[in-house]
Amino acid sequence: MPYISKIDSNSYTKIPEEIIKQSGLKPGDDIIWFYDEKAKQIILMEKPENFSKSLRVLGKEMWKGTDADKYIQEERESWK
């Protein structure tokens, strides 16, 4: 469900309470703001405690059921 908030004259905005509850954000949490030029969208996310740990699992689902060694071997063979 989309929620609407306004930006005031000081460039402040309030994150809707429903989003706070759903995301589990708490007062004092750091958030990251990112503007996607291509999509023309603002992306807001909680700052992870450990970036390396958070990035480590990116794409994990994509490789589920794939034999990594076999995949690498096939890739290497295709270079010949």
Helices and strands as residue ranges (DSSP letters): H 17-23, E 31-36, E 41-46, H 51-56, G 61-63, H 68-78
